[in-house]
Amino acid sequence: MPFQITRKHEIHCGHRVCGHEGQCGNLHGHAYVIHFTCEADSLDPLGRVIDFSVIKSLLCQWLENNWDHRMLIWEQDPILDGLQAIDPSVVAVPFNPTAENIAAHLVTRVGPNLLAGTGVQLIRVRVDETSKCSATFHA
């Protein structure tokens, strides 16, 4: 059976869910808590899947550099161009930025690129949008 570890990281960013029928269609933000679960078939010589500091320097730092204190807007959202014209920190993402899509993007796009060559796979991401609401994507 493979070994798994989980590291969590918190970022603060905004989004809007394009087409949402309620208030989530408005610009708003969250203190997202992202839980990265990584897996390896065997442990390293010290008995670890991977050092937690490596997850921090790769996955957590990617979040800090790319999404923390930014506004995530779907590249097909009609307000994207206007927002980017007044605020260059607006980030166009290739998905409607729901918690589900954020989790899937991290597992399928970000994780494989950042963890290549480590012998570890990002197999699951849970995105806590609030203390009451979360979404999880499994590879």
N, CA, C and O atoms as CSV, one atom per row, in Angstrom:
chain,resi,resn,atom,element,x,y,z
A,1,MET,N,N,0.844,-1.184,0.000
A,1,MET,CA,C,0.000,0.000,0.000
A,1,MET,C,C,0.890,1.249,0.000
A,1,MET,O,O,1.875,1.295,0.738
A,2,PRO,N,N,0.566,2.256,-0.809
A,2,PRO,CA,C,1.367,3.479,-0.875
A,2,PRO,C,C,1.268,4.287,0.432
A,2,PRO,O,O,0.316,4.153,1.201
A,3,PHE,N,N,2.265,5.110,0.646
A,3,PHE,CA,C,2.300,6.013,1.793
A,3,PHE,C,C,1.796,7.382,1.360
A,3,PHE,O,O,2.031,7.805,0.228
A,4,GLN,N,N,1.104,8.071,2.258
A,4,GLN,CA,C,0.571,9.391,1.955
A,4,GLN,C,C,0.913,10.370,3.078
A,4,GLN,O,O,0.990,9.999,4.249
A,5,ILE,N,N,1.115,11.618,2.692
A,5,ILE,CA,C,1.262,12.710,3.646
A,5,ILE,C,C,0.384,13.862,3.182
A,5,ILE,O,O,0.059,13.972,2.000
A,6,THR,N,N,0.008,14.710,4.116
A,6,THR,CA,C,-0.794,15.884,3.784
A,6,THR,C,C,-0.189,17.108,4.443
A,6,THR,O,O,0.178,17.086,5.618
A,7,ARG,N,N,-0.094,18.155,3.679
A,7,ARG,CA,C,0.349,19.456,4.195
A,7,ARG,C,C,-0.716,20.465,3.827
A,7,ARG,O,O,-1.257,20.428,2.722
A,8,LYS,N,N,-1.022,21.370,4.748
A,8,LYS,CA,C,-2.004,22.409,4.436
A,8,LYS,C,C,-1.331,23.764,4.369
A,8,LYS,O,O,-0.284,23.999,4.971
A,9,HIS,N,N,-1.966,24.649,3.615
A,9,HIS,CA,C,-1.441,26.003,3.443
A,9,HIS,C,C,-2.619,26.945,3.259
A,9,HIS,O,O,-3.614,26.588,2.629
A,10,GLU,N,N,-2.509,28.132,3.802
A,10,GLU,CA,C,-3.586,29.110,3.702
A,10,GLU,C,C,-3.173,30.255,2.792
A,10,GLU,O,O,-2.060,30.774,2.878
A,11,ILE,N,N,-4.090,30.633,1.924
A,11,ILE,CA,C,-3.901,31.826,1.094
A,11,ILE,C,C,-5.168,32.658,1.166
A,11,ILE,O,O,-6.232,32.169,1.544
A,12,HIS,N,N,-5.040,33.887,0.808
A,12,HIS,CA,C,-6.181,34.795,0.759
A,12,HIS,C,C,-6.282,35.298,-0.670
A,12,HIS,O,O,-5.349,35.905,-1.195
A,13,CYS,N,N,-7.411,35.042,-1.284
A,13,CYS,CA,C,-7.603,35.559,-2.642
A,13,CYS,C,C,-9.086,35.685,-2.929
A,13,CYS,O,O,-9.941,35.145,-2.228
A,14,GLY,N,N,-9.343,36.419,-3.987
A,14,GLY,CA,C,-10.711,36.656,-4.387
A,14,GLY,C,C,-11.057,35.883,-5.643
A,14,GLY,O,O,-10.189,35.345,-6.330
A,15,HIS,N,N,-12.340,35.843,-5.920
A,15,HIS,CA,C,-12.834,35.217,-7.144
A,15,HIS,C,C,-14.278,35.637,-7.341
A,15,HIS,O,O,-14.855,36.360,-6.528
A,16,ARG,N,N,-14.830,35.179,-8.406
A,16,ARG,CA,C,-16.277,35.206,-8.580
A,16,ARG,C,C,-16.602,33.990,-9.412
A,16,ARG,O,O,-15.807,33.580,-10.258
A,17,VAL,N,N,-17.756,33.413,-9.180
A,17,VAL,CA,C,-18.193,32.253,-9.945
A,17,VAL,C,C,-19.087,32.779,-11.051
A,17,VAL,O,O,-20.248,33.123,-10.828
A,18,CYS,N,N,-18.527,32.835,-12.243
A,18,CYS,CA,C,-19.233,33.369,-13.403
A,18,CYS,C,C,-20.498,32.556,-13.654
A,18,CYS,O,O,-20.438,31.332,-13.773
A,19,GLY,N,N,-21.627,33.225,-13.734
A,19,GLY,CA,C,-22.891,32.554,-13.990
A,19,GLY,C,C,-23.606,32.066,-12.745
A,19,GLY,O,O,-24.705,31.520,-12.845
A,20,HIS,N,N,-23.010,32.248,-11.574
A,20,HIS,CA,C,-23.640,31.801,-10.326
A,20,HIS,C,C,-24.954,32.544,-10.121
A,20,HIS,O,O,-25.054,33.741,-10.393
A,21,GLU,N,N,-25.947,31.829,-9.646
A,21,GLU,CA,C,-27.279,32.395,-9.488
A,21,GLU,C,C,-27.453,33.222,-8.215
A,21,GLU,O,O,-28.483,33.872,-8.037
A,22,GLY,N,N,-26.460,33.203,-7.334
A,22,GLY,CA,C,-26.573,33.942,-6.071
A,22,GLY,C,C,-25.411,34.886,-5.868
A,22,GLY,O,O,-24.805,35.363,-6.827
A,23,GLN,N,N,-25.101,35.154,-4.596
A,23,GLN,CA,C,-24.082,36.136,-4.254
A,23,GLN,C,C,-22.681,35.748,-4.697
A,23,GLN,O,O,-21.825,36.623,-4.834
A,24,CYS,N,N,-22.420,34.476,-4.924
A,24,CYS,CA,C,-21.078,34.055,-5.355
A,24,CYS,C,C,-20.756,34.511,-6.781
A,24,CYS,O,O,-19.622,34.373,-7.240
A,25,GLY,N,N,-21.751,35.050,-7.471
A,25,GLY,CA,C,-21.507,35.659,-8.768
A,25,GLY,C,C,-20.880,37.034,-8.650
A,25,GLY,O,O,-20.438,37.609,-9.645
A,26,ASN,N,N,-20.839,37.568,-7.426
A,26,ASN,CA,C,-20.189,38.860,-7.173
A,26,ASN,C,C,-18.719,38.635,-6.835
A,26,ASN,O,O,-18.328,37.546,-6.415
A,27,LEU,N,N,-17.917,39.670,-7.020
A,27,LEU,CA,C,-16.525,39.613,-6.590
A,27,LEU,C,C,-16.503,39.497,-5.068
A,27,LEU,O,O,-17.177,40.256,-4.371
A,28,HIS,N,N,-15.729,38.548,-4.561
A,28,HIS,CA,C,-15.589,38.354,-3.118
A,28,HIS,C,C,-14.327,37.550,-2.858
A,28,HIS,O,O,-13.681,37.095,-3.802
A,29,GLY,N,N,-13.969,37.370,-1.607
A,29,GLY,CA,C,-12.737,36.662,-1.303
A,29,GLY,C,C,-12.898,35.655,-0.188
A,29,GLY,O,O,-13.918,35.607,0.500
A,30,HIS,N,N,-11.855,34.846,-0.029
A,30,HIS,CA,C,-11.834,33.797,0.992
A,30,HIS,C,C,-10.444,33.682,1.595
A,30,HIS,O,O,-9.447,34.058,0.978
A,31,ALA,N,N,-10.396,33.165,2.792
A,31,ALA,CA,C,-9.157,32.676,3.384
A,31,ALA,C,C,-9.162,31.178,3.093
A,31,ALA,O,O,-9.603,30.375,3.915
A,32,TYR,N,N,-8.666,30.818,1.915
A,32,TYR,CA,C,-8.669,29.412,1.491
A,32,TYR,C,C,-7.642,28.622,2.289
A,32,TYR,O,O,-6.529,29.093,2.521
A,33,VAL,N,N,-8.020,27.430,2.703
A,33,VAL,CA,C,-7.073,26.490,3.278
A,33,VAL,C,C,-6.968,25.338,2.284
A,33,VAL,O,O,-7.951,24.652,2.005
A,34,ILE,N,N,-5.768,25.138,1.757
A,34,ILE,CA,C,-5.515,24.119,0.741
A,34,ILE,C,C,-4.777,22.965,1.405
A,34,ILE,O,O,-3.742,23.167,2.040
A,35,HIS,N,N,-5.310,21.757,1.258
A,35,HIS,CA,C,-4.689,20.549,1.812
A,35,HIS,C,C,-4.124,19.734,0.649
A,35,HIS,O,O,-4.874,19.215,-0.178
A,36,PHE,N,N,-2.802,19.627,0.592
A,36,PHE,CA,C,-2.125,18.853,-0.441
A,36,PHE,C,C,-1.826,17.459,0.105
A,36,PHE,O,O,-1.144,17.331,1.122
A,37,THR,N,N,-2.326,16.413,-0.557
A,37,THR,CA,C,-1.991,15.045,-0.164
A,37,THR,C,C,-1.116,14.433,-1.244
A,37,THR,O,O,-1.502,14.336,-2.409
A,38,CYS,N,N,0.075,14.022,-0.822
A,38,CYS,CA,C,1.058,13.436,-1.731
A,38,CYS,C,C,1.263,11.975,-1.390
A,38,CYS,O,O,1.079,11.548,-0.250
A,39,GLU,N,N,1.652,11.215,-2.409
A,39,GLU,CA,C,1.787,9.769,-2.247
A,39,GLU,C,C,3.068,9.283,-2.897
A,39,GLU,O,O,3.520,9.818,-3.910
A,40,ALA,N,N,3.648,8.240,-2.280
A,40,ALA,CA,C,4.812,7.554,-2.852
A,40,ALA,C,C,4.662,6.066,-2.561
A,40,ALA,O,O,4.054,5.673,-1.566
A,41,ASP,N,N,5.219,5.253,-3.435
A,41,ASP,CA,C,5.151,3.799,-3.253
A,41,ASP,C,C,6.070,3.308,-2.146
A,41,ASP,O,O,5.853,2.238,-1.579
A,42,SER,N,N,7.098,4.096,-1.840
A,42,SER,CA,C,8.043,3.694,-0.793
A,42,SER,C,C,8.535,4.938,-0.073
A,42,SER,O,O,8.342,6.059,-0.544
A,43,LEU,N,N,9.163,4.733,1.057
A,43,LEU,CA,C,9.704,5.831,1.842
A,43,LEU,C,C,11.164,6.067,1.486
A,43,LEU,O,O,11.854,5.163,1.014
A,44,ASP,N,N,11.622,7.278,1.715
A,44,ASP,CA,C,13.029,7.581,1.471
A,44,ASP,C,C,13.879,6.950,2.584
A,44,ASP,O,O,13.322,6.381,3.522
A,45,PRO,N,N,15.197,7.037,2.503
A,45,PRO,CA,C,16.057,6.396,3.515
A,45,PRO,C,C,15.808,6.861,4.953
A,45,PRO,O,O,16.159,6.159,5.902
A,46,LEU,N,N,15.206,8.040,5.116
A,46,LEU,CA,C,14.902,8.531,6.458
A,46,LEU,C,C,13.519,8.107,6.943
A,46,LEU,O,O,13.157,8.368,8.090
A,47,GLY,N,N,12.739,7.449,6.069
A,47,GLY,CA,C,11.408,6.998,6.445
A,47,GLY,C,C,10.302,7.993,6.137
A,47,GLY,O,O,9.282,8.023,6.826
A,48,ARG,N,N,10.500,8.814,5.102
A,48,ARG,CA,C,9.522,9.835,4.728
A,48,ARG,C,C,9.023,9.625,3.302
A,48,ARG,O,O,9.734,9.067,2.466
A,49,VAL,N,N,7.799,10.073,3.028
A,49,VAL,CA,C,7.328,10.165,1.649
A,49,VAL,C,C,8.173,11.208,0.937
A,49,VAL,O,O,8.727,10.961,-0.134
A,50,ILE,N,N,8.259,12.365,1.549
A,50,ILE,CA,C,9.092,13.485,1.106
A,50,ILE,C,C,9.127,14.450,2.280
A,50,ILE,O,O,8.191,14.489,3.078
A,51,ASP,N,N,10.167,15.209,2.391
A,51,ASP,CA,C,10.237,16.158,3.491
A,51,ASP,C,C,9.125,17.196,3.322
A,51,ASP,O,O,8.896,17.698,2.221
A,52,PHE,N,N,8.443,17.510,4.416
A,52,PHE,CA,C,7.364,18.496,4.353
A,52,PHE,C,C,7.855,19.848,3.846
A,52,PHE,O,O,7.082,20.597,3.249
A,53,SER,N,N,9.117,20.169,4.073
A,53,SER,CA,C,9.648,21.445,3.595
A,53,SER,C,C,9.735,21.484,2.073
A,53,SER,O,O,9.687,22.563,1.483
A,54,VAL,N,N,9.862,20.339,1.436
A,54,VAL,CA,C,9.871,20.298,-0.035
A,54,VAL,C,C,8.472,20.622,-0.558
A,54,VAL,O,O,8.324,21.359,-1.533
A,55,ILE,N,N,7.456,20.073,0.088
A,55,ILE,CA,C,6.072,20.409,-0.296
A,55,ILE,C,C,5.855,21.911,-0.110
A,55,ILE,O,O,5.251,22.571,-0.956
A,56,LYS,N,N,6.351,22.436,1.000
A,56,LYS,CA,C,6.221,23.874,1.243
A,56,LYS,C,C,6.912,24.678,0.152
A,56,LYS,O,O,6.335,25.627,-0.380
A,57,SER,N,N,8.138,24.310,-0.184
A,57,SER,CA,C,8.895,25.101,-1.155
A,57,SER,C,C,8.357,24.964,-2.575
A,57,SER,O,O,8.551,25.860,-3.397
A,58,LEU,N,N,7.693,23.867,-2.871
A,58,LEU,CA,C,7.159,23.683,-4.221
A,58,LEU,C,C,5.687,24.096,-4.301
A,58,LEU,O,O,5.360,25.086,-4.956
A,59,LEU,N,N,4.815,23.363,-3.654
A,59,LEU,CA,C,3.372,23.590,-3.802
A,59,LEU,C,C,2.892,24.837,-3.063
A,59,LEU,O,O,2.180,25.662,-3.636
A,60,CYS,N,N,3.276,24.977,-1.803
A,60,CYS,CA,C,2.824,26.141,-1.037
A,60,CYS,C,C,3.388,27.431,-1.614
A,60,CYS,O,O,2.691,28.443,-1.685
A,61,GLN,N,N,4.641,27.394,-2.023
A,61,GLN,CA,C,5.250,28.600,-2.589
A,61,GLN,C,C,4.609,28.960,-3.929
A,61,GLN,O,O,4.489,30.138,-4.265
A,62,TRP,N,N,4.193,27.935,-4.701
A,62,TRP,CA,C,3.489,28.221,-5.949
A,62,TRP,C,C,2.209,28.999,-5.662
A,62,TRP,O,O,1.897,29.966,-6.357
A,63,LEU,N,N,1.465,28.575,-4.636
A,63,LEU,CA,C,0.247,29.300,-4.264
A,63,LEU,C,C,0.565,30.743,-3.884
A,63,LEU,O,O,-0.116,31.672,-4.319
A,64,GLU,N,N,1.601,30.922,-3.072
A,64,GLU,CA,C,1.998,32.272,-2.647
A,64,GLU,C,C,2.355,33.149,-3.847
A,64,GLU,O,O,1.943,34.306,-3.929
A,65,ASN,N,N,3.118,32.588,-4.765
A,65,ASN,CA,C,3.602,33.363,-5.910
A,65,ASN,C,C,2.517,33.662,-6.934
A,65,ASN,O,O,2.561,34.700,-7.595
A,66,ASN,N,N,1.551,32.772,-7.074
A,66,ASN,CA,C,0.597,32.885,-8.180
A,66,ASN,C,C,-0.815,33.315,-7.791
A,66,ASN,O,O,-1.487,33.985,-8.575
A,67,TRP,N,N,-1.273,32.945,-6.605
A,67,TRP,CA,C,-2.670,33.215,-6.263
A,67,TRP,C,C,-2.888,34.018,-4.995
A,67,TRP,O,O,-3.938,34.645,-4.854
A,68,ASP,N,N,-1.946,34.027,-4.071
A,68,ASP,CA,C,-2.177,34.715,-2.807
A,68,ASP,C,C,-2.347,36.212,-3.022
A,68,ASP,O,O,-1.568,36.844,-3.735
A,69,HIS,N,N,-3.375,36.764,-2.396
A,69,HIS,CA,C,-3.716,38.182,-2.495
A,69,HIS,C,C,-3.915,38.638,-3.938
A,69,HIS,O,O,-3.522,39.736,-4.332
A,70,ARG,N,N,-4.538,37.754,-4.703
A,70,ARG,CA,C,-4.886,38.077,-6.085
A,70,ARG,C,C,-6.367,37.757,-6.299
A,70,ARG,O,O,-7.017,37.176,-5.430
A,71,MET,N,N,-6.878,38.133,-7.441
A,71,MET,CA,C,-8.265,37.865,-7.819
A,71,MET,C,C,-8.252,36.858,-8.959
A,71,MET,O,O,-7.696,37.132,-10.022
A,72,LEU,N,N,-8.869,35.681,-8.744
A,72,LEU,CA,C,-8.929,34.644,-9.771
A,72,LEU,C,C,-10.199,34.832,-10.590
A,72,LEU,O,O,-11.309,34.784,-10.060
A,73,ILE,N,N,-10.019,35.044,-11.874
A,73,ILE,CA,C,-11.159,35.255,-12.768
A,73,ILE,C,C,-11.010,34.327,-13.971
A,73,ILE,O,O,-9.941,34.241,-14.576
A,74,TRP,N,N,-12.088,33.640,-14.306
A,74,TRP,CA,C,-12.128,32.727,-15.442
A,74,TRP,C,C,-11.786,33.486,-16.713
A,74,TRP,O,O,-12.274,34.594,-16.936
A,75,GLU,N,N,-10.952,32.889,-17.536
A,75,GLU,CA,C,-10.524,33.554,-18.777
A,75,GLU,C,C,-11.682,33.824,-19.726
A,75,GLU,O,O,-11.535,34.628,-20.646
A,76,GLN,N,N,-12.830,33.179,-19.533
A,76,GLN,CA,C,-14.008,33.432,-20.369
A,76,GLN,C,C,-15.022,34.367,-19.703
A,76,GLN,O,O,-16.093,34.620,-20.254
A,77,ASP,N,N,-14.683,34.871,-18.531
A,77,ASP,CA,C,-15.584,35.773,-17.804
A,77,ASP,C,C,-15.616,37.112,-18.532
A,77,ASP,O,O,-14.560,37.668,-18.832
A,78,PRO,N,N,-16.793,37.638,-18.821
A,78,PRO,CA,C,-16.871,38.895,-19.575
A,78,PRO,C,C,-16.295,40.106,-18.834
A,78,PRO,O,O,-16.029,41.126,-19.470
A,79,ILE,N,N,-16.095,40.032,-17.532
A,79,ILE,CA,C,-15.538,41.184,-16.816
A,79,ILE,C,C,-14.010,41.132,-16.708
A,79,ILE,O,O,-13.403,42.058,-16.170
A,80,LEU,N,N,-13.382,40.069,-17.210
A,80,LEU,CA,C,-11.933,39.895,-17.060
A,80,LEU,C,C,-11.143,41.078,-17.609
A,80,LEU,O,O,-10.309,41.636,-16.897
A,81,ASP,N,N,-11.383,41.467,-18.841
A,81,ASP,CA,C,-10.589,42.538,-19.460
A,81,ASP,C,C,-10.693,43.840,-18.673
A,81,ASP,O,O,-9.695,44.530,-18.466
A,82,GLY,N,N,-11.898,44.168,-18.241
A,82,GLY,CA,C,-12.092,45.399,-17.470
A,82,GLY,C,C,-11.359,45.362,-16.141
A,82,GLY,O,O,-10.766,46.358,-15.726
A,83,LEU,N,N,-11.400,44.216,-15.473
A,83,LEU,CA,C,-10.701,44.088,-14.194
A,83,LEU,C,C,-9.187,44.177,-14.378
A,83,LEU,O,O,-8.503,44.854,-13.611
A,84,GLN,N,N,-8.667,43.491,-15.398
A,84,GLN,CA,C,-7.220,43.527,-15.632
A,84,GLN,C,C,-6.749,44.923,-16.021
A,84,GLN,O,O,-5.602,45.287,-15.763
A,85,ALA,N,N,-7.627,45.703,-16.639
A,85,ALA,CA,C,-7.252,47.061,-17.028
A,85,ALA,C,C,-7.053,47.956,-15.806
A,85,ALA,O,O,-6.253,48.890,-15.851
A,86,ILE,N,N,-7.766,47.686,-14.726
A,86,ILE,CA,C,-7.623,48.530,-13.539
A,86,ILE,C,C,-6.766,47.890,-12.450
A,86,ILE,O,O,-6.338,48.573,-11.519
A,87,ASP,N,N,-6.510,46.586,-12.557
A,87,ASP,CA,C,-5.721,45.912,-11.521
A,87,ASP,C,C,-4.925,44.766,-12.139
A,87,ASP,O,O,-5.494,43.726,-12.473
A,88,PRO,N,N,-3.618,44.948,-12.293
A,88,PRO,CA,C,-2.795,43.904,-12.914
A,88,PRO,C,C,-2.632,42.646,-12.060
A,88,PRO,O,O,-2.082,41.654,-12.539
A,89,SER,N,N,-3.095,42.664,-10.811
A,89,SER,CA,C,-2.975,41.462,-9.983
A,89,SER,C,C,-4.108,40.462,-10.248
A,89,SER,O,O,-4.130,39.379,-9.663
A,90,VAL,N,N,-5.038,40.824,-11.122
A,90,VAL,CA,C,-6.096,39.889,-11.502
A,90,VAL,C,C,-5.469,38.770,-12.325
A,90,VAL,O,O,-4.740,39.024,-13.283
A,91,VAL,N,N,-5.760,37.532,-11.942
A,91,VAL,CA,C,-5.195,36.356,-12.601
A,91,VAL,C,C,-6.278,35.659,-13.414
A,91,VAL,O,O,-7.302,35.245,-12.871
A,92,ALA,N,N,-6.049,35.533,-14.710
A,92,ALA,CA,C,-6.964,34.776,-15.563
A,92,ALA,C,C,-6.657,33.295,-15.404
A,92,ALA,O,O,-5.514,32.873,-15.579
A,93,VAL,N,N,-7.665,32.513,-15.076
A,93,VAL,CA,C,-7.491,31.068,-14.926
A,93,VAL,C,C,-8.335,30.353,-15.980
A,93,VAL,O,O,-9.360,30.883,-16.409
A,94,PRO,N,N,-7.916,29.152,-16.403
A,94,PRO,CA,C,-8.611,28.449,-17.486
A,94,PRO,C,C,-9.840,27.667,-17.024
A,94,PRO,O,O,-10.226,26.687,-17.661
A,95,PHE,N,N,-10.455,28.095,-15.923
A,95,PHE,CA,C,-11.623,27.410,-15.365
A,95,PHE,C,C,-12.430,28.415,-14.560
A,95,PHE,O,O,-11.889,29.408,-14.074
A,96,ASN,N,N,-13.712,28.160,-14.422
A,96,ASN,CA,C,-14.549,28.965,-13.546
A,96,ASN,C,C,-14.080,28.668,-12.118
A,96,ASN,O,O,-14.143,27.509,-11.707
A,97,PRO,N,N,-13.615,29.650,-11.343
A,97,PRO,CA,C,-12.903,29.377,-10.099
A,97,PRO,C,C,-13.773,28.958,-8.905
A,97,PRO,O,O,-13.837,29.645,-7.886
A,98,THR,N,N,-14.426,27.830,-9.065
A,98,THR,CA,C,-15.102,27.198,-7.935
A,98,THR,C,C,-14.061,26.442,-7.122
A,98,THR,O,O,-12.961,26.180,-7.607
A,99,ALA,N,N,-14.400,26.095,-5.902
A,99,ALA,CA,C,-13.475,25.304,-5.078
A,99,ALA,C,C,-13.172,23.969,-5.755
A,99,ALA,O,O,-12.042,23.485,-5.691
A,100,GLU,N,N,-14.168,23.374,-6.398
A,100,GLU,CA,C,-13.971,22.106,-7.093
A,100,GLU,C,C,-12.966,22.233,-8.224
A,100,GLU,O,O,-12.074,21.397,-8.369
A,101,ASN,N,N,-13.112,23.282,-9.027
A,101,ASN,CA,C,-12.200,23.482,-10.148
A,101,ASN,C,C,-10.801,23.887,-9.698
A,101,ASN,O,O,-9.814,23.524,-10.337
A,102,ILE,N,N,-10.713,24.629,-8.613
A,102,ILE,CA,C,-9.398,24.979,-8.066
A,102,ILE,C,C,-8.671,23.708,-7.645
A,102,ILE,O,O,-7.498,23.525,-7.969
A,103,ALA,N,N,-9.366,22.827,-6.924
A,103,ALA,CA,C,-8.758,21.567,-6.482
A,103,ALA,C,C,-8.313,20.723,-7.675
A,103,ALA,O,O,-7.201,20.195,-7.681
A,104,ALA,N,N,-9.165,20.596,-8.669
A,104,ALA,CA,C,-8.829,19.787,-9.849
A,104,ALA,C,C,-7.623,20.364,-10.584
A,104,ALA,O,O,-6.751,19.613,-11.022
A,105,HIS,N,N,-7.564,21.677,-10.724
A,105,HIS,CA,C,-6.442,22.318,-11.415
A,105,HIS,C,C,-5.123,22.062,-10.679
A,105,HIS,O,O,-4.100,21.787,-11.305
A,106,LEU,N,N,-5.156,22.153,-9.379
A,106,LEU,CA,C,-3.932,21.922,-8.605
A,106,LEU,C,C,-3.442,20.484,-8.755
A,106,LEU,O,O,-2.240,20.247,-8.865
A,107,VAL,N,N,-4.369,19.524,-8.761
A,107,VAL,CA,C,-3.979,18.113,-8.884
A,107,VAL,C,C,-3.523,17.779,-10.299
A,107,VAL,O,O,-2.511,17.102,-10.478
A,108,THR,N,N,-4.249,18.240,-11.292
A,108,THR,CA,C,-3.979,17.792,-12.663
A,108,THR,C,C,-2.944,18.633,-13.405
A,108,THR,O,O,-2.281,18.125,-14.310
A,109,ARG,N,N,-2.791,19.895,-13.047
A,109,ARG,CA,C,-1.889,20.776,-13.791
A,109,ARG,C,C,-0.665,21.211,-12.990
A,109,ARG,O,O,0.469,21.086,-13.453
A,110,VAL,N,N,-0.904,21.713,-11.804
A,110,VAL,CA,C,0.181,22.290,-11.015
A,110,VAL,C,C,1.058,21.198,-10.406
A,110,VAL,O,O,2.279,21.220,-10.565
A,111,GLY,N,N,0.446,20.257,-9.718
A,111,GLY,CA,C,1.195,19.198,-9.035
A,111,GLY,C,C,2.138,18.421,-9.935
A,111,GLY,O,O,3.315,18.285,-9.602
A,112,PRO,N,N,1.666,17.906,-11.066
A,112,PRO,CA,C,2.574,17.140,-11.918
A,112,PRO,C,C,3.797,17.934,-12.391
A,112,PRO,O,O,4.890,17.378,-12.499
A,113,ASN,N,N,3.623,19.201,-12.666
A,113,ASN,CA,C,4.755,20.022,-13.103
A,113,ASN,C,C,5.753,20.256,-11.972
A,113,ASN,O,O,6.962,20.140,-12.173
A,114,LEU,N,N,5.250,20.581,-10.797
A,114,LEU,CA,C,6.143,20.936,-9.696
A,114,LEU,C,C,6.810,19.732,-9.045
A,114,LEU,O,O,7.927,19.844,-8.539
A,115,LEU,N,N,6.141,18.582,-9.053
A,115,LEU,CA,C,6.682,17.405,-8.369
A,115,LEU,C,C,7.423,16.453,-9.300
A,115,LEU,O,O,7.887,15.398,-8.868
A,116,ALA,N,N,7.537,16.814,-10.566
A,116,ALA,CA,C,8.251,15.952,-11.520
A,116,ALA,C,C,9.655,15.666,-11.015
A,116,ALA,O,O,10.377,16.575,-10.606
A,117,GLY,N,N,10.029,14.415,-11.046
A,117,GLY,CA,C,11.366,14.018,-10.634
A,117,GLY,C,C,11.538,13.760,-9.149
A,117,GLY,O,O,12.622,13.361,-8.725
A,118,THR,N,N,10.506,13.975,-8.346
A,118,THR,CA,C,10.626,13.769,-6.902
A,118,THR,C,C,10.270,12.342,-6.481
A,118,THR,O,O,10.598,11.921,-5.371
A,119,GLY,N,N,9.596,11.593,-7.370
A,119,GLY,CA,C,9.109,10.268,-6.996
A,119,GLY,C,C,7.823,10.318,-6.204
A,119,GLY,O,O,7.364,9.302,-5.683
A,120,VAL,N,N,7.242,11.500,-6.114
A,120,VAL,CA,C,6.020,11.724,-5.336
A,120,VAL,C,C,4.948,12.273,-6.266
A,120,VAL,O,O,5.241,13.035,-7.188
A,121,GLN,N,N,3.710,11.880,-6.017
A,121,GLN,CA,C,2.580,12.393,-6.799
A,121,GLN,C,C,1.620,13.138,-5.888
A,121,GLN,O,O,1.373,12.724,-4.755
A,122,LEU,N,N,1.086,14.236,-6.390
A,122,LEU,CA,C,-0.013,14.920,-5.717
A,122,LEU,C,C,-1.278,14.187,-6.119
A,122,LEU,O,O,-1.681,14.236,-7.281
A,123,ILE,N,N,-1.906,13.509,-5.175
A,123,ILE,CA,C,-3.053,12.665,-5.511
A,123,ILE,C,C,-4.392,13.246,-5.080
A,123,ILE,O,O,-5.443,12.830,-5.568
A,124,ARG,N,N,-4.351,14.209,-4.165
A,124,ARG,CA,C,-5.613,14.769,-3.691
A,124,ARG,C,C,-5.365,16.191,-3.198
A,124,ARG,O,O,-4.341,16.494,-2.587
A,125,VAL,N,N,-6.341,17.050,-3.487
A,125,VAL,CA,C,-6.339,18.401,-2.935
A,125,VAL,C,C,-7.731,18.676,-2.388
A,125,VAL,O,O,-8.738,18.472,-3.067
A,126,ARG,N,N,-7.764,19.141,-1.151
A,126,ARG,CA,C,-9.011,19.630,-0.554
A,126,ARG,C,C,-8.879,21.132,-0.413
A,126,ARG,O,O,-7.880,21.631,0.106
A,127,VAL,N,N,-9.887,21.848,-0.876
A,127,VAL,CA,C,-9.925,23.300,-0.781
A,127,VAL,C,C,-11.036,23.665,0.190
A,127,VAL,O,O,-12.216,23.455,-0.091
A,128,ASP,N,N,-10.646,24.214,1.335
A,128,ASP,CA,C,-11.622,24.739,2.291
A,128,ASP,C,C,-11.860,26.193,1.921
A,128,ASP,O,O,-10.977,27.040,2.059
A,129,GLU,N,N,-13.070,26.464,1.449
A,129,GLU,CA,C,-13.409,27.828,1.075
A,129,GLU,C,C,-13.804,28.630,2.320
A,129,GLU,O,O,-13.504,29.818,2.437
A,130,THR,N,N,-14.468,27.961,3.223
A,130,THR,CA,C,-14.816,28.509,4.533
A,130,THR,C,C,-14.638,27.373,5.535
A,130,THR,O,O,-14.274,26.260,5.154
A,131,SER,N,N,-14.891,27.644,6.800
A,131,SER,CA,C,-14.790,26.586,7.806
A,131,SER,C,C,-15.902,25.560,7.651
A,131,SER,O,O,-15.839,24.485,8.247
A,132,LYS,N,N,-16.913,25.879,6.863
A,132,LYS,CA,C,-18.064,24.997,6.682
A,132,LYS,C,C,-18.138,24.337,5.306
A,132,LYS,O,O,-18.877,23.369,5.126
A,133,CYS,N,N,-17.386,24.846,4.340
A,133,CYS,CA,C,-17.530,24.384,2.956
A,133,CYS,C,C,-16.190,24.046,2.342
A,133,CYS,O,O,-15.256,24.846,2.383
A,134,SER,N,N,-16.097,22.834,1.762
A,134,SER,CA,C,-14.866,22.425,1.102
A,134,SER,C,C,-15.186,21.554,-0.104
A,134,SER,O,O,-16.288,21.024,-0.244
A,135,ALA,N,N,-14.204,21.425,-0.954
A,135,ALA,CA,C,-14.305,20.561,-2.137
A,135,ALA,C,C,-13.003,19.793,-2.256
A,135,ALA,O,O,-11.932,20.317,-1.952
A,136,THR,N,N,-13.101,18.537,-2.704
A,136,THR,CA,C,-11.928,17.681,-2.832
A,136,THR,C,C,-11.884,17.081,-4.226
A,136,THR,O,O,-12.906,16.682,-4.784
A,137,PHE,N,N,-10.666,17.026,-4.781
A,137,PHE,CA,C,-10.441,16.341,-6.053
A,137,PHE,C,C,-9.372,15.283,-5.832
A,137,PHE,O,O,-8.317,15.558,-5.261
A,138,HIS,N,N,-9.660,14.055,-6.298
A,138,HIS,CA,C,-8.727,12.945,-6.218
A,138,HIS,C,C,-8.222,12.624,-7.616
A,138,HIS,O,O,-8.987,12.634,-8.580
A,139,ALA,N,N,-6.936,12.343,-7.719
A,139,ALA,CA,C,-6.360,11.935,-9.013
A,139,ALA,C,C,-6.845,10.558,-9.391
A,139,ALA,O,O,-6.473,10.040,-10.444
